[in-house]
């Protein structure tokens, strides 16, 4: 990418391992923001002080390194996360995420045909939609922007003229109560209620709920009456 851009404007390849410092959880490393922010600010300050024409930095996404130089990866949607990390470290006016859809949709278009692009949503709404199934942006990628109150703009690489979705701390005028609908497939909710031992008892018996991705609930007739409450929430992304 840097070589391609250099045909029309000076560009520089930047290895994110010089900037994004993490712990040693190698497939889902946690970013050490204090060290990352210092490294990013120092690197780009030196770059932008060059007297020659300022190059466009092209930074690798998804990877970082430990303090002793071992390569790590920062998990799902790591490239978007890298952009948010560096944008927050440098105090950017906006963080743009370019993807393959026109923005954040009101629902999954495969399930809801008339789903439409949301022109503006709040950080909280974006994180809720993302956490519960929307795949445009991972919640982790939103967190650095929220910490610095930097807007995120979701745009379509293949349809750049589309306005996209602006994610910020501001609510638009006339906000509707519900912005979108998201879902997580492969979950089963099983509620087990105890059989009453007294027909005159006015109080409902406790129930036990299991949420499981296995989708194979045990038939009720195999279960003994329950006398305690137990809640378990299990989800897959």
Secondary structure, DSSP 8 states (H G I E B T S, - for coil): -HHHHTTTS-EEEE-GGGT-BB-S-TTS--B-HHHHHHHHHHHHHHHHT-SS---EEEE--SEEE-TT--EEE--TTHHHHHHHHHHHHHT-SEEEEEESSSS-BSS-TTT-TT--B-SEEEHHHHHHHHHTT--SS-HHHHHHHHHHT-EEEEEETT-TTS--EEEES---TT--S-------SS-EEEEEE---S-TT--S---EEEEEETT-----GGGS----S--EE-----
